[in-house]
Amino acid sequence: MSSGIIENTQRIRDALPQEGLFDGKDWLVSPEPLRISNAFADELEKLGYRLHLFVRACNQLYFQSVKGKQPHWIAQLLDKGKPPELVELARQRREETPQVIRPDLILTEEGFAISELDSVPGGIGLTAWLGQTYADLGFEILGGANGMVEGFRSITPEGADIIVSEESATYRPEMQWLAGRLNERYNPGAKWRVLDGSQPEAGFQWQPTVYRFLELFDLPNIPAIPSLTAAVTREEAPVRVTPPFKPFLEEKLWFALFWLRPLREFWRRELSERHFLQLQKVIPYTWLVDPAPLPPQAVLPGLEVNDWSEVAAFSQKERQLVLKISGFSELAWGSRGVHIAADLPQAQWRLELERALGSFECHPYILQQFRKGRLVEQPYVDAEGEARVMQGRVRLCPYFFLSEKKAQLGGALATVCPADKKIIHGMRDAVLVPTGIGE
């Protein structure tokens, strides 16, 4: 058995592109995918459609707030910290929503919980390469061997300029690999090219579709952006950018708005009662960290206290909570800006919560229930070439490619982290594999 594990692992390593997939990063290689049941695969398909409805509802709620059909404070909250010119740009393409969404799922004893929903996700090219590579070894891969490549083509059928910022440069090799596979299959007739956002060319002509692989807080540092925004806003043949320049859709605080009782009827109407209840099961209860004082007879629902100073005094046992910056910040992606409350000393927990409250006017934070991941076992080969089994916790990242009425599941990246890691994220001592079907 050990020799088969090592042989498969070596075949996977040999298949790695010479240019790599992540700039300067590597991971532990497993000889097999993370396997899930057919029933769980079906549940993921349904989740994609529910999240598609959720994102569309978020977009609608924002614009209804702008127009006064919903409370004005909603749009004001979502626009906090954004420059006026970006807010104006975001309001010019009312109906457009992201065409790729990736929830971060923590596999738990009860099923799974959605810790975040990302519309500018890394890992598309990596997951595509993993799916093809493990399918070549004979495994049945969720989404199919070419699901990720076909999914990306479905949202850019005529080709696209894929603009990658310096902030996102770690992911440039995977997008170059993806563009190469697309061009091998569908060019001529369509063309995909990866552009360095820090080095615009004189007289550059954008293709009709641009895929934005950059964070909106970083726009002032990207010389190509004035040219791109001019192309987006011109009257004749405007360029389509996906995901659109809508920073309000990239805020984590949507999960807090989802749980607000005054908005419950909106969510039920837009999602349907059935989908609303299903999402309630998997979206952890989330609070907006708002310093506004409550009336003396009121409490924060679920926390059952009247003031954030009481939350700061919670014991370690009471602090099964996660503190996160909501968005539009260099701390809002990756594992940066995330604090597991129970892991912090009391003084540091108080300090982080006070910092979050103090930044409300420019960078709101959220507080979320912590859902502990269940343990799984995943074989891998260590740096010395020895076959081992990791006992770890899983972050599962399914990628959904969205059309008007459909959410196509392209594949899912599984990150298996050692059991002692509370923040489950890609790291040198984590196993990264595609998701396969089969017990």
C-alpha positions, 0 to 999 in steps of 0.5 A, a space after each residue: 500500500 505504501 509503495 502505491 501511495 508514493 508512486 501516485 504522489 510522485 506522478 502528481 508531482 511530476 505533472 506539476 507545470 514547470 512554472 508552478 501554480 502558486 508563486 513561492 508556495 507549496 503544499 503536501 501532496 496526497 495520492 488521492 482526492 478527498 472523497 465525499 458521498 453522492 448525497 453530499 455532492 447533490 447537496 453541494 449542487 443545491 447549495 450553489 443555486 441557493 447562494 446564487 439566489 442569495 447574491 442576487 438578493 444582496 444586490 437587490 437589497 442594496 439598490 432598494 436601499 439606495 432608492 429608499 424602498 428599504 432603509 437607507 442605513 443598509 446602503 450607507 453601511 455597505 458603502 462605509 470606507 469606499 471612495 465616492 468615485 467607486 461607489 458611483 461606478 458600482 451603481 452604474 451596472 445595477 443588474 450585474 453580479 459576480 459570475 464566480 462564487 466560492 463559499 468556504 465550507 467547514 466540514 462539521 460533525 453535523 454537516 458543514 458551515 459556510 464561514 465566508 462567501 468569496 466572489 474574487 476567489 483564488 484557486 481556480 487554476 489550481 483546482 482545475 489542474 488538480 481535477 485533471 491530474 487526479 482524474 488521470 489517475 482514475 478517480 471520479 472528480 466532483 464537477 468532472 475532470 474538466 469542470 473548472 476549465 469548462 466553467 470558466 469558459 462558460 462565463 467568458 465564452 469569447 475569451 477574456 483579459 484576466 487582469 491580476 494585480 501585484 497584491 494577487 501575484 501569488 495566483 498569477 501562475 495558476 491563471 496563466 495555466 488556466 488561460 493556456 488550457 483554454 487557448 489550447 482548446 478554443 483558440 482561434 475563435 476566442 483568446 484568453 490572456 493574463 495581464 499584469 495590472 501594474 504594467 499597462 501598455 500604451 494604447 492598450 485595447 481591452 477585450 470585450 470581457 475582462 476577468 478581475 482578479 484583484 481586490 477593489 481596495 487596491 485600485 489606486 495602486 494599479 496603473 491599468 485601472 483608469 484605462 479599464 474604468 474608461 472602457 467600462 463606462 463608455 457609451 459604445 461597446 463598453 467592456 464587461 468586467 466580472 466580477 463587477 466593480 461592486 465593493 458592497 457585494 464583497 462585504 462579509 457583513 451580508 451574513 449579519 444582514 441575513 440574520 437581522 429580524 427586520 429583514 427576515 421577510 425580505 430574505 424569505 420573499 427573495 430566496 423562498 421559504 425553503 431556501 431561506 431555511 436551508 441557508 439558516 442551517 449552514 450560515 453561522 449566526 453573525 453580528 455586526 460589530 456596531 458601537 452604537 449603544 442599545 437601549 437599557 432594556 435591549 440585548 444583542 440577540 444570541 449574546 444576551 448582553 446589552 453592551 460590547 464591553 460585556 462581550 469583551 469580558 466573556 470567559 474563554 468558554 463563552 468565546 466560541 466566536 470569530 472576529 473578522 474585518 468585513 471587507 475593502 481592506 488588505 486584511 480582508 482576504 486570506 486568513 489575515 484579519 481573522 481572530 479566533 476569540 477563544 484562542 486569545 488571552 483575555 487582554 488581547 481579546 478585549 483589545 481586538 474587539 475594541 479595535 474593531 469597534 473603533 474602526 466601524 466608520 471606515 472598516 466594519 467588523 463582524 462577529 460570527 459563531 465558531 463552528 469546529 471542524 470534524 476530524 478526517 484522515 487523509 493520506 499524504 507523503 511528507 518531505 522525506 518521502 514517507 507515506 503518512 496519514 494526516 488527522 486534520 480538519 477540512 475547508 472545502 471550497 466549491 466553485 460555482 460558475 453563474 449564468 442567469 438561472 444556473 449555478 454550475 459546479 466546476 469542482 471543489 478544492 479541499 484543504 486539510 489542515 493539521 488538527 491543531 490549527 484553528 484557522 483552516 487555510 492553505 499553508 505549507 503543512 496542509 494537504 491540498 487535493 481536489 474533491 472526489 466522489 465515492 466513500 
